[in-house]
Amino acid sequence: MHDCPTCRVPLHGHEEKCPSCGTPQYVRRGTSSFFDMQKEPSVNLAPIIVTALVLCVVFFFAIQFSWIGQVMNRGPVEEDPLAKMTYQEARQLIETKITEGLAAVGAQGQFNWTSNGEAADKNVDKNVELSIETKLSDPTQRRQIIDPIKDYMEKARIPTLTMTDSKSGATWTYTVNIPAAMPADDAGL
């Protein structure tokens, strides 16, 4: 680009005459220099970058509501405390919690472990029934004693728990269905 020498009007370099004053111009048809050659216009990257950024933001928000987003936001998976517990540990925990519950209401209890109607040790490797004989001052106190241990009965392989209150003459039986193919110890899994 240059100016007309006569009237100083800017010219683009391809005009043979000045459009303002009509002075003939010297037009260079070609150059021998590499740097004087006209360059092709470069690609404007701004729209491409903005589009990619918008797509990333949309993708991020869309993924939050998919199953992938649910997995990312879930946090660490909490393990079931009963999964690693053996039946012996569950039975010991049941006996301890019942003893604590009886002591909290001012009562004592006698535990009788049976298997198929015969007396059995509480550590025997098969289903056992638990009978508790006690004297409660109020029969409704049984709920605060038994309710905390109900979740452990299946793991402890106790299909039937019977509580007898000799003071009121009441008997309460709690049952749970135990799967037939219950393995003896899940600690190895």
VOTOR-549508 format. One record per residue: residue in three letters; x, y, z of N, C-alpha, C in turn. Coordinates in steps of 0.2 Angstrom, whole numbers. Layout:
N
@code->ALA nX->X nY->Y nZ->Z caX->X caY->Y caZ->Z cX->X cY->Y cZ->Z
...
// end
This chain:
189
@code->MET nX->4 nY->-6 nZ->0 caX->0 caY->0 caZ->0 cX->5 cY->6 cZ->0
@code->HIS nX->2 nY->11 nZ->-4 caX->6 caY->17 caZ->-4 cX->2 cY->23 cZ->-6
@code->ASP nX->4 nY->29 nZ->-5 caX->0 caY->35 caZ->-7 cX->2 cY->38 cZ->-14
@code->CYS nX->-3 nY->41 nZ->-17 caX->-2 caY->44 caZ->-23 cX->3 cY->50 cZ->-22
@code->PRO nX->9 nY->51 nZ->-27 caX->14 caY->56 caZ->-26 cX->11 cY->63 cZ->-27
@code->THR nX->5 nY->63 nZ->-31 caX->3 caY->70 caZ->-32 cX->-2 cY->72 cZ->-27
@code->CYS nX->-8 nY->68 nZ->-25 caX->-13 caY->70 caZ->-21 cX->-13 cY->67 cZ->-14
@code->ARG nX->-8 nY->62 nZ->-13 caX->-8 caY->59 caZ->-7 cX->-14 cY->55 cZ->-4
@code->VAL nX->-17 nY->52 nZ->-9 caX->-23 caY->48 caZ->-8 cX->-20 cY->41 cZ->-7
@code->PRO nX->-22 nY->37 nZ->-2 caX->-19 caY->30 caZ->-1 cX->-22 cY->26 cZ->-7
@code->LEU nX->-17 nY->22 nZ->-10 caX->-18 caY->17 caZ->-15 cX->-16 cY->10 cZ->-13
@code->HIS nX->-19 nY->5 nZ->-16 caX->-18 caY->-2 caZ->-14 cX->-12 cY->-5 cZ->-18
@code->GLY nX->-10 nY->-2 nZ->-23 caX->-4 caY->-5 caZ->-27 cX->-6 cY->-8 cZ->-33
@code->HIS nX->-12 nY->-9 nZ->-35 caX->-14 caY->-12 caZ->-41 cX->-18 cY->-7 cZ->-46
@code->GLU nX->-19 nY->-1 nZ->-43 caX->-22 caY->4 caZ->-48 cX->-16 cY->7 cZ->-53
@code->GLU nX->-18 nY->7 nZ->-59 caX->-13 caY->10 caZ->-64 cX->-14 cY->18 cZ->-64
@code->LYS nX->-20 nY->20 nZ->-62 caX->-21 caY->28 caZ->-62 cX->-24 cY->29 cZ->-55
@code->CYS nX->-22 nY->35 nZ->-52 caX->-25 caY->37 caZ->-46 cX->-33 cY->39 cZ->-47
@code->PRO nX->-37 nY->36 nZ->-43 caX->-44 caY->37 caZ->-44 cX->-46 cY->44 cZ->-42
@code->SER nX->-42 nY->48 nZ->-39 caX->-44 caY->54 caZ->-37 cX->-41 cY->60 cZ->-42
@code->CYS nX->-35 nY->59 nZ->-44 caX->-32 caY->65 caZ->-48 cX->-30 cY->62 cZ->-55
@code->GLY nX->-30 nY->56 nZ->-56 caX->-29 caY->53 caZ->-63 cX->-22 cY->52 cZ->-64
@code->THR nX->-17 nY->53 nZ->-60 caX->-10 caY->53 caZ->-61 cX->-8 cY->45 cZ->-62
@code->PRO nX->-4 nY->44 nZ->-68 caX->-2 caY->37 caZ->-69 cX->2 cY->34 cZ->-63
@code->GLN nX->1 nY->28 nZ->-61 caX->5 caY->25 caZ->-56 cX->9 cY->20 cZ->-59
@code->TYR nX->15 nY->18 nZ->-55 caX->19 caY->13 caZ->-57 cX->17 cY->7 cZ->-53
@code->VAL nX->14 nY->2 nZ->-56 caX->12 caY->-4 caZ->-53 cX->17 cY->-10 cZ->-54
@code->ARG nX->19 nY->-13 nZ->-48 caX->24 caY->-18 caZ->-48 cX->20 cY->-25 cZ->-49
@code->ARG nX->21 nY->-28 nZ->-54 caX->18 caY->-34 caZ->-56 cX->21 cY->-40 cZ->-52
@code->GLY nX->27 nY->-40 nZ->-51 caX->30 caY->-46 caZ->-47 cX->36 cY->-44 cZ->-44
@code->THR nX->37 nY->-48 nZ->-39 caX->43 caY->-46 caZ->-35 cX->48 cY->-52 cZ->-35
@code->SER nX->54 nY->-51 nZ->-34 caX->59 caY->-56 caZ->-34 cX->61 cY->-58 cZ->-27
@code->SER nX->59 nY->-54 nZ->-22 caX->60 caY->-55 caZ->-15 cX->55 cY->-60 cZ->-12
@code->PHE nX->57 nY->-64 nZ->-8 caX->53 caY->-69 caZ->-5 cX->49 cY->-66 cZ->1
@code->PHE nX->51 nY->-61 nZ->4 caX->48 caY->-57 caZ->9 cX->42 cY->-52 cZ->7
@code->ASP nX->43 nY->-50 nZ->1 caX->38 caY->-45 caZ->-2 cX->32 cY->-49 cZ->-5
@code->MET nX->32 nY->-55 nZ->-5 caX->26 caY->-59 caZ->-8 cX->20 cY->-58 cZ->-3
@code->GLN nX->15 nY->-58 nZ->-6 caX->9 caY->-57 caZ->-2 cX->7 cY->-64 cZ->1
@code->LYS nX->6 nY->-64 nZ->8 caX->4 caY->-70 caZ->12 cX->-3 cY->-71 cZ->12
@code->GLU nX->-5 nY->-78 nZ->12 caX->-12 caY->-80 caZ->13 cX->-14 cY->-78 cZ->20
@code->PRO nX->-20 nY->-76 nZ->20 caX->-23 caY->-74 caZ->27 cX->-23 cY->-81 cZ->31
@code->SER nX->-21 nY->-80 nZ->38 caX->-20 caY->-86 caZ->42 cX->-27 cY->-87 cZ->45
@code->VAL nX->-28 nY->-93 nZ->48 caX->-35 caY->-95 caZ->50 cX->-36 cY->-92 cZ->57
@code->ASN nX->-41 nY->-89 nZ->58 caX->-43 caY->-87 caZ->65 cX->-45 cY->-92 cZ->70
@code->LEU nX->-41 nY->-93 nZ->75 caX->-42 caY->-99 caZ->79 cX->-47 cY->-97 cZ->85
@code->ALA nX->-48 nY->-91 nZ->86 caX->-53 caY->-89 caZ->92 cX->-59 cY->-93 cZ->91
@code->PRO nX->-63 nY->-93 nZ->86 caX->-69 caY->-96 caZ->86 cX->-69 cY->-104 cZ->87
@code->ILE nX->-63 nY->-107 nZ->85 caX->-62 caY->-114 caZ->86 cX->-61 cY->-115 cZ->94
@code->ILE nX->-57 nY->-111 nZ->97 caX->-56 caY->-112 caZ->104 cX->-62 cY->-111 cZ->108
@code->VAL nX->-66 nY->-105 nZ->106 caX->-72 caY->-104 caZ->110 cX->-77 cY->-110 cZ->109
@code->THR nX->-77 nY->-112 nZ->103 caX->-82 caY->-118 caZ->102 cX->-80 cY->-124 cZ->106
@code->ALA nX->-73 nY->-126 nZ->106 caX->-71 caY->-131 caZ->110 cX->-72 cY->-130 cZ->118
@code->LEU nX->-71 nY->-124 nZ->120 caX->-72 caY->-123 caZ->127 cX->-80 cY->-124 cZ->129
@code->VAL nX->-84 nY->-121 nZ->125 caX->-91 caY->-122 caZ->126 cX->-93 cY->-129 cZ->126
@code->LEU nX->-91 nY->-133 nZ->121 caX->-92 caY->-140 caZ->121 cX->-90 cY->-144 cZ->127
@code->CYS nX->-84 nY->-142 nZ->130 caX->-81 caY->-145 caZ->136 cX->-86 cY->-144 cZ->142
@code->VAL nX->-88 nY->-137 nZ->142 caX->-92 caY->-136 caZ->148 cX->-99 cY->-139 cZ->147
@code->VAL nX->-102 nY->-140 nZ->141 caX->-108 caY->-143 caZ->140 cX->-107 cY->-151 cZ->142
@code->PHE nX->-101 nY->-154 nZ->140 caX->-100 caY->-161 caZ->141 cX->-99 cY->-162 cZ->149
@code->PHE nX->-96 nY->-157 nZ->152 caX->-95 caY->-158 caZ->159 cX->-102 cY->-158 cZ->163
@code->PHE nX->-106 nY->-153 nZ->161 caX->-113 caY->-153 caZ->165 cX->-117 cY->-159 cZ->163
@code->ALA nX->-117 nY->-161 nZ->156 caX->-121 caY->-167 caZ->154 cX->-118 cY->-173 cZ->158
@code->ILE nX->-112 nY->-174 nZ->159 caX->-110 caY->-180 caZ->162 cX->-111 cY->-180 cZ->169
@code->GLN nX->-113 nY->-175 nZ->173 caX->-115 caY->-175 caZ->180 cX->-121 cY->-178 cZ->181
@code->PHE nX->-126 nY->-178 nZ->176 caX->-132 caY->-181 caZ->177 cX->-133 cY->-188 cZ->174
@code->SER nX->-127 nY->-191 nZ->171 caX->-127 caY->-198 caZ->168 cX->-124 cY->-202 cZ->174
@code->TRP nX->-124 nY->-209 nZ->172 caX->-121 caY->-214 caZ->177 cX->-114 cY->-212 cZ->179
@code->ILE nX->-110 nY->-209 nZ->174 caX->-103 caY->-208 caZ->176 cX->-103 cY->-203 cZ->181
@code->GLY nX->-107 nY->-197 nZ->181 caX->-107 caY->-192 caZ->186 cX->-110 cY->-195 cZ->192
@code->GLN nX->-114 nY->-200 nZ->192 caX->-117 caY->-203 caZ->199 cX->-111 cY->-206 cZ->202
@code->VAL nX->-107 nY->-210 nZ->198 caX->-101 caY->-214 caZ->201 cX->-96 cY->-209 cZ->204
@code->MET nX->-95 nY->-203 nZ->200 caX->-90 caY->-198 caZ->202 cX->-92 cY->-195 cZ->209
@code->ASN nX->-98 nY->-194 nZ->210 caX->-101 caY->-190 caZ->215 cX->-103 cY->-195 cZ->221
@code->ARG nX->-103 nY->-201 nZ->220 caX->-105 caY->-206 caZ->225 cX->-100 cY->-206 cZ->231
@code->GLY nX->-94 nY->-205 nZ->230 caX->-89 caY->-205 caZ->236 cX->-87 cY->-212 cZ->237
@code->PRO nX->-83 nY->-214 nZ->242 caX->-81 caY->-220 caZ->243 cX->-87 cY->-225 cZ->245
@code->VAL nX->-86 nY->-231 nZ->243 caX->-91 caY->-236 caZ->245 cX->-90 cY->-238 cZ->252
@code->GLU nX->-95 nY->-238 nZ->256 caX->-95 caY->-240 caZ->263 cX->-96 cY->-248 cZ->263
@code->GLU nX->-92 nY->-251 nZ->267 caX->-92 caY->-258 caZ->267 cX->-97 cY->-260 cZ->273
@code->ASP nX->-101 nY->-265 nZ->272 caX->-106 caY->-268 caZ->276 cX->-102 cY->-271 cZ->282
@code->PRO nX->-103 nY->-268 nZ->288 caX->-99 caY->-271 caZ->294 cX->-101 cY->-278 cZ->295
@code->LEU nX->-107 nY->-281 nZ->293 caX->-108 caY->-288 caZ->294 cX->-105 cY->-292 cZ->289
@code->ALA nX->-102 nY->-289 nZ->284 caX->-99 caY->-293 caZ->278 cX->-93 cY->-297 cZ->281
@code->LYS nX->-89 nY->-294 nZ->285 caX->-83 caY->-297 caZ->287 cX->-84 cY->-301 cZ->294
@code->MET nX->-90 nY->-300 nZ->297 caX->-91 caY->-303 caZ->303 cX->-92 cY->-311 cZ->303
@code->THR nX->-90 nY->-315 nZ->307 caX->-91 caY->-322 caZ->307 cX->-97 cY->-323 cZ->311
@code->TYR nX->-100 nY->-329 nZ->311 caX->-106 caY->-331 caZ->315 cX->-104 cY->-331 cZ->322
@code->GLN nX->-98 nY->-333 nZ->324 caX->-96 caY->-333 caZ->331 cX->-96 cY->-326 cZ->334
@code->GLU nX->-93 nY->-321 nZ->330 caX->-93 caY->-314 caZ->332 cX->-100 cY->-311 cZ->333
@code->ALA nX->-104 nY->-313 nZ->328 caX->-111 caY->-311 caZ->328 cX->-115 cY->-313 cZ->334
@code->ARG nX->-114 nY->-320 nZ->336 caX->-117 caY->-323 caZ->342 cX->-114 cY->-319 cZ->348
@code->GLN nX->-108 nY->-318 nZ->349 caX->-105 caY->-315 caZ->354 cX->-107 cY->-308 cZ->355
@code->LEU nX->-108 nY->-304 nZ->350 caX->-111 caY->-298 caZ->350 cX->-118 cY->-298 cZ->352
@code->ILE nX->-122 nY->-302 nZ->350 caX->-129 caY->-303 caZ->352 cX->-129 cY->-304 cZ->359
@code->GLU nX->-126 nY->-309 nZ->362 caX->-126 caY->-310 caZ->369 cX->-124 cY->-304 cZ->373
@code->THR nX->-118 nY->-300 nZ->371 caX->-116 caY->-294 caZ->374 cX->-121 cY->-289 cZ->374
@code->LYS nX->-124 nY->-288 nZ->368 caX->-129 caY->-282 caZ->368 cX->-135 cY->-284 cZ->372
@code->ILE nX->-138 nY->-290 nZ->372 caX->-143 caY->-292 caZ->376 cX->-142 cY->-291 cZ->384
@code->THR nX->-136 nY->-293 nZ->386 caX->-134 caY->-293 caZ->393 cX->-133 cY->-285 cZ->395
@code->GLU nX->-131 nY->-281 nZ->390 caX->-131 caY->-274 caZ->392 cX->-138 cY->-271 cZ->392
@code->GLY nX->-142 nY->-273 nZ->387 caX->-149 caY->-271 caZ->388 cX->-153 cY->-273 cZ->394
@code->LEU nX->-152 nY->-279 nZ->396 caX->-155 caY->-281 caZ->402 cX->-152 cY->-277 cZ->408
@code->ALA nX->-145 nY->-276 nZ->408 caX->-142 caY->-272 caZ->414 cX->-145 cY->-265 cZ->414
@code->ALA nX->-147 nY->-262 nZ->408 caX->-149 caY->-256 caZ->408 cX->-156 cY->-255 cZ->411
@code->VAL nX->-160 nY->-260 nZ->410 caX->-167 caY->-260 caZ->413 cX->-167 cY->-263 cZ->420
@code->GLY nX->-161 nY->-265 nZ->423 caX->-161 caY->-268 caZ->430 cX->-163 cY->-275 cZ->430
@code->ALA nX->-161 nY->-279 nZ->425 caX->-163 caY->-286 caZ->425 cX->-157 cY->-290 cZ->423
@code->GLN nX->-158 nY->-297 nZ->424 caX->-153 caY->-302 caZ->422 cX->-156 cY->-307 cZ->418
@code->GLY nX->-152 nY->-310 nZ->414 caX->-155 caY->-316 caZ->410 cX->-150 cY->-322 cZ->410
@code->GLN nX->-154 nY->-327 nZ->408 caX->-150 caY->-334 caZ->407 cX->-151 cY->-336 cZ->400
@code->PHE nX->-145 nY->-337 nZ->397 caX->-145 caY->-339 caZ->390 cX->-145 cY->-346 cZ->389
@code->ASN nX->-149 nY->-349 nZ->385 caX->-149 caY->-356 caZ->383 cX->-149 cY->-357 cZ->375
@code->TRP nX->-143 nY->-360 nZ->373 caX->-142 caY->-361 caZ->366 cX->-144 cY->-368 cZ->364
@code->THR nX->-148 nY->-369 nZ->359 caX->-150 caY->-376 caZ->357 cX->-149 cY->-377 cZ->350
@code->SER nX->-149 nY->-383 nZ->347 caX->-148 caY->-384 caZ->340 cX->-152 cY->-391 cZ->339
@code->ASN nX->-158 nY->-390 nZ->335 caX->-162 caY->-396 caZ->334 cX->-165 cY->-399 cZ->340
@code->GLY nX->-167 nY->-394 nZ->345 caX->-170 caY->-396 caZ->351 cX->-165 cY->-399 cZ->357
@code->GLU nX->-159 nY->-399 nZ->355 caX->-154 caY->-402 caZ->360 cX->-149 cY->-396 cZ->362
@code->ALA nX->-147 nY->-396 nZ->368 caX->-142 caY->-391 caZ->371 cX->-136 cY->-391 cZ->366
@code->ALA nX->-134 nY->-385 nZ->365 caX->-128 caY->-384 caZ->361 cX->-123 cY->-379 cZ->363
@code->ASP nX->-117 nY->-379 nZ->361 caX->-113 caY->-373 caZ->363 cX->-114 cY->-368 cZ->358
@code->LYS nX->-113 nY->-361 nZ->360 caX->-115 caY->-356 caZ->356 cX->-110 cY->-355 cZ->350
@code->ASN nX->-104 nY->-359 nZ->350 caX->-99 caY->-358 caZ->344 cX->-100 cY->-364 cZ->340
@code->VAL nX->-105 nY->-368 nZ->340 caX->-106 caY->-374 caZ->336 cX->-107 cY->-371 cZ->328
@code->ASP nX->-105 nY->-375 nZ->323 caX->-105 caY->-373 caZ->317 cX->-112 cY->-375 cZ->313
@code->LYS nX->-117 nY->-373 nZ->316 caX->-124 caY->-374 caZ->313 cX->-129 cY->-369 cZ->316
@code->ASN nX->-135 nY->-369 nZ->313 caX->-140 caY->-365 caZ->316 cX->-142 cY->-367 cZ->323
@code->VAL nX->-142 nY->-361 nZ->327 caX->-144 caY->-362 caZ->334 cX->-150 cY->-358 cZ->336
@code->GLU nX->-154 nY->-360 nZ->341 caX->-159 caY->-356 caZ->343 cX->-157 cY->-353 cZ->350
@code->LEU nX->-159 nY->-347 nZ->352 caX->-157 caY->-344 caZ->358 cX->-163 cY->-343 cZ->362
@code->SER nX->-163 nY->-345 nZ->368 caX->-169 caY->-344 caZ->373 cX->-166 cY->-340 cZ->379
@code->ILE nX->-169 nY->-334 nZ->381 caX->-167 caY->-330 caZ->386 cX->-173 cY->-330 cZ->391
@code->GLU nX->-171 nY->-332 nZ->397 caX->-176 caY->-331 caZ->403 cX->-174 cY->-325 cZ->407
@code->THR nX->-179 nY->-321 nZ->409 caX->-177 caY->-315 caZ->413 cX->-183 cY->-313 cZ->417
@code->LYS nX->-183 nY->-308 nZ->421 caX->-188 caY->-305 caZ->424 cX->-188 cY->-297 cZ->423
@code->LEU nX->-192 nY->-295 nZ->419 caX->-193 caY->-288 caZ->417 cX->-198 cY->-284 cZ->422
@code->SER nX->-196 nY->-278 nZ->424 caX->-201 caY->-274 caZ->428 cX->-207 cY->-272 cZ->423
@code->ASP nX->-206 nY->-271 nZ->417 caX->-211 caY->-269 caZ->412 cX->-210 cY->-273 cZ->406
@code->PRO nX->-215 nY->-276 nZ->403 caX->-214 caY->-281 caZ->397 cX->-212 cY->-277 cZ->391
@code->THR nX->-214 nY->-270 nZ->391 caX->-212 caY->-267 caZ->385 cX->-205 cY->-265 cZ->384
@code->GLN nX->-201 nY->-266 nZ->389 caX->-194 caY->-265 caZ->389 cX->-190 cY->-270 cZ->385
@code->ARG nX->-194 nY->-276 nZ->383 caX->-191 caY->-281 caZ->378 cX->-189 cY->-277 cZ->372
@code->ARG nX->-192 nY->-272 nZ->369 caX->-191 caY->-269 caZ->363 cX->-184 cY->-266 cZ->363
@code->GLN nX->-182 nY->-262 nZ->368 caX->-176 caY->-259 caZ->369 cX->-170 cY->-264 cZ->370
@code->ILE nX->-172 nY->-270 nZ->372 caX->-166 caY->-275 caZ->373 cX->-165 cY->-279 cZ->366
@code->ILE nX->-171 nY->-281 nZ->363 caX->-170 caY->-285 caZ->357 cX->-170 cY->-282 cZ->350
@code->ASP nX->-173 nY->-276 nZ->349 caX->-172 caY->-272 caZ->343 cX->-165 cY->-271 cZ->341
@code->PRO nX->-160 nY->-269 nZ->345 caX->-154 caY->-268 caZ->342 cX->-150 cY->-274 cZ->339
@code->ILE nX->-152 nY->-280 nZ->341 caX->-149 caY->-286 caZ->339 cX->-152 cY->-289 cZ->333
@code->LYS nX->-158 nY->-287 nZ->331 caX->-161 caY->-291 caZ->326 cX->-157 cY->-291 cZ->319
@code->ASP nX->-154 nY->-286 nZ->318 caX->-150 caY->-286 caZ->311 cX->-144 cY->-291 cZ->311
@code->TYR nX->-142 nY->-294 nZ->317 caX->-137 caY->-298 caZ->318 cX->-139 cY->-306 cZ->318
@code->MET nX->-145 nY->-307 nZ->318 caX->-148 caY->-314 caZ->319 cX->-146 cY->-318 cZ->313
@code->GLU nX->-147 nY->-315 nZ->307 caX->-146 caY->-319 caZ->301 cX->-138 cY->-321 cZ->301
@code->LYS nX->-134 nY->-316 nZ->302 caX->-127 caY->-317 caZ->302 cX->-125 cY->-322 cZ->307
@code->ALA nX->-128 nY->-322 nZ->313 caX->-126 caY->-327 caZ->318 cX->-129 cY->-334 cZ->317
@code->ARG nX->-133 nY->-334 nZ->312 caX->-137 caY->-341 caZ->311 cX->-141 cY->-343 cZ->317
@code->ILE nX->-145 nY->-338 nZ->319 caX->-150 caY->-339 caZ->324 cX->-157 cY->-338 cZ->321
@code->PRO nX->-160 nY->-343 nZ->319 caX->-167 caY->-343 caZ->316 cX->-172 cY->-341 cZ->321
@code->THR nX->-171 nY->-343 nZ->327 caX->-176 caY->-341 caZ->332 cX->-173 cY->-339 cZ->338
@code->LEU nX->-176 nY->-333 nZ->341 caX->-174 caY->-331 caZ->347 cX->-180 cY->-330 cZ->351
@code->THR nX->-180 nY->-333 nZ->357 caX->-186 caY->-333 caZ->362 cX->-184 cY->-330 cZ->368
@code->MET nX->-188 nY->-325 nZ->370 caX->-187 caY->-322 caZ->377 cX->-193 cY->-323 cZ->381
@code->THR nX->-192 nY->-326 nZ->387 caX->-197 caY->-327 caZ->392 cX->-196 cY->-323 cZ->398
@code->ASP nX->-202 nY->-319 nZ->400 caX->-202 caY->-315 caZ->406 cX->-206 cY->-319 cZ->411
@code->SER nX->-202 nY->-322 nZ->416 caX->-206 caY->-326 caZ->421 cX->-210 cY->-321 cZ->426
@code->LYS nX->-209 nY->-315 nZ->426 caX->-212 caY->-311 caZ->431 cX->-219 cY->-309 cZ->428
@code->SER nX->-220 nY->-308 nZ->421 caX->-226 caY->-307 caZ->418 cX->-229 cY->-313 cZ->415
@code->GLY nX->-225 nY->-318 nZ->414 caX->-228 caY->-324 caZ->411 cX->-228 cY->-324 cZ->404
@code->ALA nX->-225 nY->-319 nZ->401 caX->-225 caY->-318 caZ->393 cX->-219 cY->-321 cZ->390
@code->THR nX->-220 nY->-323 nZ->384 caX->-215 caY->-326 caZ->380 cX->-215 cY->-323 cZ->373
@code->TRP nX->-210 nY->-320 nZ->370 caX->-209 caY->-317 caZ->364 cX->-204 cY->-321 cZ->359
@code->THR nX->-206 nY->-322 nZ->353 caX->-202 caY->-326 caZ->349 cX->-201 cY->-322 cZ->343
@code->TYR nX->-194 nY->-321 nZ->341 caX->-192 caY->-318 caZ->335 cX->-189 cY->-323 cZ->331
@code->THR nX->-191 nY->-322 nZ->324 caX->-188 caY->-327 caZ->319 cX->-185 cY->-323 cZ->313
@code->VAL nX->-181 nY->-327 nZ->310 caX->-178 caY->-324 caZ->304 cX->-177 cY->-330 cZ->299
@code->ASN nX->-177 nY->-328 nZ->293 caX->-176 caY->-334 caZ->288 cX->-169 cY->-334 cZ->286
@code->ILE nX->-166 nY->-340 nZ->287 caX->-159 caY->-340 caZ->285 cX->-158 cY->-345 cZ->279
@code->PRO nX->-155 nY->-342 nZ->274 caX->-154 caY->-346 caZ->268 cX->-151 cY->-353 cZ->269
@code->ALA nX->-153 nY->-358 nZ->265 caX->-151 caY->-365 caZ->267 cX->-143 cY->-366 cZ->265
@code->ALA nX->-141 nY->-362 nZ->260 caX->-134 caY->-363 caZ->258 cX->-129 cY->-357 cZ->261
@code->MET nX->-130 nY->-356 nZ->267 caX->-126 caY->-351 caZ->271 cX->-120 cY->-354 cZ->272
@code->PRO nX->-114 nY->-350 nZ->270 caX->-108 caY->-353 caZ->271 cX->-106 cY->-352 cZ->278
@code->ALA nX->-101 nY->-356 nZ->281 caX->-99 caY->-356 caZ->288 cX->-96 cY->-350 cZ->290
@code->ASP nX->-91 nY->-348 nZ->285 caX->-87 caY->-342 caZ->286 cX->-86 cY->-338 cZ->280
@code->ASP nX->-88 nY->-332 nZ->280 caX->-87 caY->-327 caZ->274 cX->-80 cY->-324 cZ->274
@code->ALA nX->-76 nY->-325 nZ->279 caX->-70 caY->-321 caZ->280 cX->-65 cY->-321 cZ->274
@code->GLY nX->-66 nY->-327 nZ->270 caX->-61 caY->-328 caZ->265 cX->-63 cY->-325 cZ->258
@code->LEU nX->-69 nY->-322 nZ->258 caX->-71 caY->-319 caZ->252 cX->-70 cY->-312 cZ->251
// end
